Amino acid sequence: MTEIAVICAFLPSRNTGMFTVDLSAASFFSTQFPRAEIKYYCLGDIHKIGYRSEERHISYRPLHLHLDDVRDADLIVYWGDFLHSKQYWETDLIGWLVRDGLSGSRNEALELIYKSLMLEKAPPEILKKVVVYGGTIITVGASELIDKRYSACLQRLLTEAGGVFFRDAISATKASPFRPLENCLGTDCALLLGLKDFQNYGLLADPIVTRSKLGVFFGRSKWIAQPLMLARTLAKTMDLQAAWLPWLRSSPRQLPLARLAGFPATREPPLPNEILDSLLRCSAVVTDTYHLTVNAWNLGIPTICVGYGGQNIGHTLGDKKKETLYSQYGAAEYYVYRESIQNPASIPRVAQYAAEVLASAEKAAAIKAEIRRHAGSSRSRLINTCEIILCGKS
């Protein structure tokens, strides 16, 4: 039987965006390769994944215990997130591996990462079975490129892999010298989901609902007083009820501010079906959270994204990935720079601007069409690449 190994990012807490990324893997591979044996892996303690086994649609295997099984698979897919970003390793993943006892030290954790995520020292025939889809190396800069080991492993992976499709244009540009005859631009994995996928997995009961609310969530900014003021003013300007969408965990500094603004914010988010149901009842959204914007637009809901413009690309939670996403799909007008609302006196003017942008059904339709067109094209190229690799193994 054909075996497909899908490597997902470790999900350390409830995070609706990461949930939808992995849900898209379950839907895509079960639909496109129904006769294949599909196994899902993540590098981390699977007992500490943010959702219990009965709350998710994937059963993960611990990658560190199944490295040989992955290499023996007919197709190896690295699915989404920052799996190949050194910044992600240093900021998050290494610490988790040491904390949870999977590695005895940061150096041991780094060795495990190079072996499992970069396939360092694996023979070329293993790398040719690899597809990188929906991930990003947007944070890779000079500091990473002068690291000879990392740079060599990344270049080897990008050169030898059977297919590379990053989710953003910046990452695709970084990969293009190593794959000069190919289009390395994919899409965010969550954009491969359709409304029927959410329904099939029991996450949306009735898609025909009245969309009468302004969805609000700020969970990625350190200081959210001005964004909350913007949301309240925007809701009043549009004559909509503002509704809190607890997309992911809120930090202790955010909770009192959100509650002071009248939103029922909680530390932990509810399950995805509850949040997605609430999202579908919104006619528009304002947020600072990347995957909330992705899923909202994917469900046809125009979304204002708030983020800093004067920020370097250096962290996985940085705002540039959001700005890049919006520019990529012609939605730059829906991106509100955080600097523009730094002075509370400017918030009514910015809210009026955002309301006018959101009122344009024609602009929103153009963006939705661009997203669907791009996702459809990317899906076709992904299917074609996977089939070529699998045909070569048959």
C-alpha positions as CSV (number, residue, x, y, z in Angstrom):
1,M,0.0,0.0,0.0
2,T,1.2,3.5,-0.8
3,E,2.3,5.3,2.4
4,I,2.3,9.1,2.8
5,A,4.0,10.8,5.8
6,V,2.7,14.2,6.7
7,I,4.8,16.3,9.1
8,C,2.8,19.0,10.9
9,A,3.9,21.7,13.4
10,F,3.7,20.9,17.1
11,L,0.5,22.5,18.5
12,P,1.4,23.5,22.1
13,S,-2.0,25.0,23.1
14,R,-5.4,25.7,21.6
15,N,-4.9,27.6,18.4
16,T,-7.8,27.6,15.9
17,G,-5.5,28.7,13.0
18,M,-3.1,25.8,13.5
19,F,-6.2,23.5,13.9
20,T,-7.5,24.6,10.5
21,V,-4.0,24.1,8.9
22,D,-4.0,20.5,10.0
23,L,-7.6,20.0,9.2
24,S,-6.8,20.9,5.6
25,A,-4.2,18.1,5.6
26,A,-6.8,15.6,6.8
27,S,-9.2,16.7,4.1
28,F,-6.7,17.1,1.3
29,F,-4.9,13.8,1.6
30,S,-8.0,11.6,2.4
31,T,-9.8,13.1,-0.6
32,Q,-6.9,13.0,-3.1
33,F,-5.3,9.8,-2.1
34,P,-8.1,7.6,-0.6
35,R,-6.3,4.3,-1.1
36,A,-3.1,5.5,0.5
37,E,-2.1,4.9,4.2
38,I,-1.6,8.4,5.6
39,K,0.3,8.9,8.8
40,Y,0.7,12.3,10.6
41,Y,3.7,13.2,12.7
42,C,4.8,16.2,14.7
43,L,8.0,16.9,16.6
44,G,7.0,17.3,20.2
45,D,5.3,15.5,23.1
46,I,2.0,14.4,21.5
47,H,0.5,14.2,25.0
48,K,0.8,17.9,25.3
49,I,-0.9,18.9,22.1
50,G,-3.4,21.7,22.7
51,Y,-6.4,19.6,21.8
52,R,-7.4,16.2,23.1
53,S,-7.5,13.3,20.7
54,E,-11.3,13.3,20.6
55,E,-11.3,17.0,19.8
56,R,-9.2,16.8,16.6
57,H,-9.4,15.0,13.3
58,I,-5.8,13.8,13.1
59,S,-3.9,11.2,15.2
60,Y,-0.3,12.3,15.5
61,R,2.7,10.1,15.9
62,P,5.9,11.4,17.7
63,L,8.3,12.2,14.9
64,H,11.4,11.6,16.9
65,L,10.4,8.0,17.4
66,H,9.5,7.3,13.8
67,L,12.2,8.8,11.7
68,D,12.9,5.6,9.9
69,D,9.2,5.1,9.1
70,V,9.0,8.6,7.7
71,R,12.0,8.0,5.4
72,D,10.5,4.7,4.3
73,A,7.3,6.4,3.2
74,D,6.6,6.8,-0.5
75,L,5.8,10.5,-0.1
76,I,7.0,12.9,2.7
77,V,5.1,16.2,3.1
78,Y,6.2,19.0,5.4
79,W,2.9,20.8,5.9
80,G,2.6,24.5,6.7
81,D,4.0,26.7,9.4
82,F,7.7,27.7,10.1
83,L,9.1,24.1,10.1
84,H,12.2,25.1,8.2
85,S,12.8,28.5,9.9
86,K,15.8,28.6,12.3
87,Q,14.1,31.5,14.1
88,Y,11.2,29.2,15.0
89,W,13.5,26.5,16.3
90,E,15.4,28.9,18.5
91,T,12.4,30.8,19.8
92,D,9.9,27.9,20.4
93,L,10.7,24.4,19.3
94,I,14.1,23.8,21.0
95,G,12.7,25.0,24.3
96,W,9.7,22.7,24.0
97,L,11.8,19.7,23.2
98,V,14.0,20.3,26.2
99,R,11.1,21.2,28.5
100,D,9.2,18.0,27.6
101,G,12.2,15.7,28.0
102,L,12.5,14.8,24.3
103,S,16.1,16.2,24.3
104,G,18.6,16.5,27.1
105,S,19.9,19.9,26.0
106,R,19.4,22.6,23.4
107,N,22.3,21.1,21.4
108,E,20.6,17.7,21.4
109,A,17.3,19.3,20.4
110,L,19.1,21.1,17.5
111,E,20.6,17.8,16.3
112,L,17.2,16.2,16.3
113,I,15.7,19.1,14.3
114,Y,18.3,18.9,11.7
115,K,17.8,15.1,11.4
116,S,14.0,15.2,11.3
117,L,13.0,18.5,9.7
118,M,16.0,19.2,7.4
119,L,16.8,15.5,6.7
120,E,20.5,16.3,7.1
121,K,22.7,13.5,5.8
122,A,19.7,11.7,4.3
123,P,20.5,10.3,0.8
124,P,19.3,12.3,-2.2
125,E,16.6,9.7,-3.0
126,I,14.9,10.5,0.3
127,L,14.8,14.2,-0.4
128,K,13.3,13.6,-3.8
129,K,10.3,12.1,-2.1
130,V,9.8,15.4,-0.2
131,V,7.2,18.1,-0.8
132,V,7.3,21.3,1.2
133,Y,3.8,22.9,1.1
134,G,2.3,26.0,2.8
135,G,5.3,26.7,5.0
136,T,7.4,29.8,5.2
137,I,11.0,30.9,5.5
138,I,10.1,34.6,5.7
139,T,12.2,35.1,8.8
140,V,15.4,33.8,7.2
141,G,17.9,36.6,6.9
142,A,21.6,37.3,7.0
143,S,22.0,35.9,10.5
144,E,20.7,32.5,9.3
145,L,22.4,32.6,6.0
146,I,25.9,33.0,7.5
147,D,25.2,29.9,9.6
148,K,27.0,27.5,7.3
149,R,25.3,24.4,8.6
150,Y,21.8,25.8,8.4
151,S,22.4,27.5,5.0
152,A,23.8,24.3,3.5
153,C,20.9,22.1,4.8
154,L,18.3,24.6,3.6
155,Q,19.8,24.9,0.2
156,R,20.1,21.2,-0.2
157,L,16.5,20.7,0.8
158,L,15.2,23.4,-1.6
159,T,17.3,22.0,-4.4
160,E,16.7,18.3,-4.0
161,A,13.0,18.2,-2.8
162,G,10.4,16.8,-5.2
163,G,8.3,20.0,-4.8
164,V,8.5,23.3,-2.9
165,F,5.5,25.5,-2.5
166,F,5.8,28.2,0.2
167,R,2.8,30.2,1.3
168,D,4.2,33.6,0.7
169,A,5.9,35.4,-2.1
170,I,9.0,36.4,-0.1
171,S,9.7,32.8,0.8
172,A,9.1,31.7,-2.8
173,T,11.6,34.3,-4.0
174,K,14.2,33.0,-1.6
175,A,13.7,29.4,-3.0
176,S,13.6,30.4,-6.6
177,P,17.4,30.4,-7.2
178,F,17.5,26.7,-6.3
179,R,14.5,25.8,-8.5
180,P,14.8,28.2,-11.4
181,L,12.3,26.4,-13.7
182,E,9.5,26.1,-11.1
183,N,6.9,28.2,-9.4
184,C,7.7,28.0,-5.7
185,L,4.6,29.9,-4.6
186,G,1.9,27.9,-2.9
187,T,-0.7,29.1,-0.5
188,D,-1.5,28.9,3.1
189,C,-2.7,25.4,3.9
190,A,-5.9,26.6,5.4
191,L,-6.9,28.1,2.1
192,L,-7.3,24.6,0.7
193,L,-10.4,24.2,2.9
194,G,-13.8,24.8,1.6
195,L,-17.1,25.4,3.3
196,K,-18.1,21.7,2.7
197,D,-14.9,20.6,4.5
198,F,-15.9,22.4,7.6
199,Q,-19.4,20.9,7.3
200,N,-18.1,17.4,6.6
201,Y,-16.0,17.5,9.8
202,G,-18.9,18.7,11.9
203,L,-17.4,22.2,12.5
204,L,-20.2,24.2,10.9
205,A,-23.8,23.1,11.2
206,D,-25.7,25.7,9.2
207,P,-23.9,28.0,6.8
208,I,-27.0,30.0,6.1
209,V,-27.0,32.4,9.0
210,T,-27.6,36.1,9.4
211,R,-24.2,37.9,9.2
212,S,-24.9,40.9,11.4
213,K,-21.8,41.3,13.6
214,L,-18.3,42.7,13.5
215,G,-16.0,40.0,14.7
216,V,-13.2,41.3,16.9
217,F,-10.0,39.7,18.2
218,F,-6.6,41.0,19.2
219,G,-4.3,38.3,20.4
220,R,-0.9,39.0,18.8
221,S,-0.3,42.6,19.8
222,K,1.4,43.3,23.1
223,W,-0.7,46.4,23.7
224,I,-4.3,46.4,22.4
225,A,-5.9,49.5,23.9
226,Q,-5.9,51.4,20.6
227,P,-7.0,48.4,18.5
228,L,-9.9,47.8,20.9
229,M,-10.9,51.5,20.6
230,L,-10.7,51.1,16.8
231,A,-13.0,48.0,16.9
232,R,-15.6,49.8,19.0
233,T,-15.6,52.9,16.8
234,L,-15.7,50.8,13.7
235,A,-18.7,48.8,15.0
236,K,-20.5,52.0,15.8
237,T,-19.7,53.5,12.4
238,M,-21.0,50.4,10.6
239,D,-24.0,50.0,12.9
240,L,-22.9,46.4,13.8
241,Q,-22.7,44.6,17.1
242,A,-19.1,43.9,18.0
243,A,-18.6,40.3,19.0
244,W,-15.4,38.8,20.5
245,L,-13.9,35.9,18.6
246,P,-11.5,34.1,21.0
247,W,-9.3,32.6,18.2
248,L,-6.4,31.6,20.4
249,R,-5.0,32.0,23.9
250,S,-5.0,35.6,25.3
251,S,-2.0,36.8,27.3
252,P,-2.5,38.1,30.9
253,R,-1.8,41.7,29.7
254,Q,-4.6,41.5,27.0
255,L,-7.4,40.1,29.2
256,P,-8.1,43.1,31.4
257,L,-8.0,45.5,28.5
258,A,-10.4,43.4,26.4
259,R,-12.8,43.1,29.3
260,L,-12.5,46.8,30.1
261,A,-13.6,47.4,26.4
262,G,-16.7,45.3,27.1
263,F,-15.6,42.0,25.5
264,P,-16.0,38.6,27.3
265,A,-12.3,37.6,26.8
266,T,-11.1,34.4,28.4
267,R,-7.6,32.9,28.8
268,E,-8.3,29.8,26.7
269,P,-10.4,29.7,23.5
270,P,-13.3,27.4,23.1
271,L,-13.3,24.5,20.6
272,P,-13.0,25.4,16.9
273,N,-16.6,24.5,16.1
274,E,-17.8,27.2,18.5
275,I,-15.4,29.8,17.1
276,L,-16.1,29.0,13.5
277,D,-19.8,29.2,14.1
278,S,-19.4,32.6,15.6
279,L,-17.1,33.7,12.8
280,L,-19.7,32.7,10.2
281,R,-22.2,35.1,11.9
282,C,-20.0,38.1,11.1
283,S,-20.3,40.3,8.1
284,A,-16.8,41.7,8.7
285,V,-13.8,41.1,11.0
286,V,-11.1,43.3,12.5
287,T,-8.1,41.5,14.0
288,D,-4.3,41.4,14.4
289,T,-4.2,37.6,14.0
290,Y,-2.8,36.0,10.9
291,H,-4.9,32.8,10.6
292,L,-8.1,34.5,11.7
293,T,-7.7,36.8,8.6
294,V,-6.9,33.7,6.4
295,N,-10.0,31.8,7.6
296,A,-12.3,34.7,7.5
297,W,-11.4,35.7,3.9
298,N,-11.6,32.0,3.0
299,L,-15.2,31.9,4.3
300,G,-16.0,35.1,2.3
301,I,-15.8,37.5,5.2
302,P,-13.9,40.8,4.5
303,T,-11.4,41.4,7.2
304,I,-9.4,44.4,8.4
305,C,-6.0,43.4,9.7
306,V,-4.1,45.7,12.1
307,G,-0.3,45.5,12.2
308,Y,2.8,47.5,12.4
309,G,4.4,48.8,9.2
310,G,7.7,49.8,10.8
311,Q,8.8,46.3,11.8
312,N,11.6,44.1,10.6
313,I,11.0,40.5,9.5
314,G,12.6,38.7,12.4
315,H,10.0,36.7,14.4
316,T,7.4,34.1,13.6
317,L,4.7,36.3,15.2
318,G,5.8,39.4,13.4
319,D,3.4,41.6,11.4
320,K,5.1,41.4,8.0
321,K,3.7,38.0,7.3
322,K,0.2,39.5,7.5
323,E,1.1,42.5,5.4
324,T,2.7,40.2,2.8
325,L,-0.5,38.1,2.8
326,Y,-2.7,41.1,2.2
327,S,-0.5,42.5,-0.6
328,Q,-0.3,39.1,-2.2
329,Y,-4.1,39.0,-2.8
330,G,-4.7,42.7,-3.6
331,A,-6.1,43.4,-0.1
332,A,-3.6,46.1,0.9
333,E,-6.5,48.6,1.4
334,Y,-7.8,46.3,4.2
335,Y,-4.5,46.5,6.1
336,V,-4.5,49.2,8.8
337,Y,-1.1,50.2,10.1
338,R,-0.8,50.2,13.9
339,E,1.1,53.5,13.7
340,S,-2.0,55.2,12.2
341,I,-4.0,54.7,15.5
342,Q,-1.1,55.3,17.9
343,N,-2.7,58.6,18.7
344,P,-6.3,57.9,19.9
345,A,-7.5,61.2,18.3
346,S,-6.9,59.6,14.8
347,I,-9.1,56.5,15.5
348,P,-12.4,58.0,14.3
349,R,-10.8,58.9,11.0
350,V,-9.2,55.4,10.5
351,A,-12.5,53.8,11.5
352,Q,-14.3,55.8,8.9
353,Y,-11.7,54.7,6.3
354,A,-12.0,51.0,7.3
355,A,-15.8,51.2,7.2
356,E,-15.7,52.6,3.7
357,V,-13.4,49.8,2.6
358,L,-15.5,47.1,4.1
359,A,-18.6,48.6,2.5
360,S,-17.3,47.9,-1.0
361,A,-18.8,44.6,-2.0
362,E,-17.0,44.8,-5.4
363,K,-13.6,45.1,-3.8
364,A,-14.3,42.2,-1.4
365,A,-15.5,40.0,-4.3
366,A,-12.3,40.7,-6.2
367,I,-10.2,39.6,-3.3
368,K,-12.2,36.5,-2.6
369,A,-11.9,35.6,-6.3
370,E,-8.2,36.1,-6.3
371,I,-7.8,33.9,-3.2
372,R,-9.9,31.1,-4.7
373,R,-8.1,31.3,-8.0
374,H,-4.7,31.2,-6.4
375,A,-5.7,28.3,-4.0
376,G,-7.2,26.3,-6.9
377,S,-4.1,26.7,-9.0
378,S,-1.8,25.8,-6.1
379,R,-3.9,22.8,-5.2
380,S,-3.6,21.5,-8.7
381,R,0.2,21.9,-8.7
382,L,0.4,20.1,-5.4
383,I,-1.7,17.2,-6.6
384,N,0.4,16.9,-9.7
385,T,3.7,17.0,-7.8
386,C,2.5,14.3,-5.3
387,E,1.3,12.1,-8.1
388,I,4.6,12.3,-10.0
389,I,6.5,11.3,-6.9
390,L,4.2,8.5,-6.1
391,C,4.2,7.2,-9.7
392,G,8.0,7.1,-9.5
393,K,7.7,4.8,-6.5
394,S,5.1,2.4,-8.1
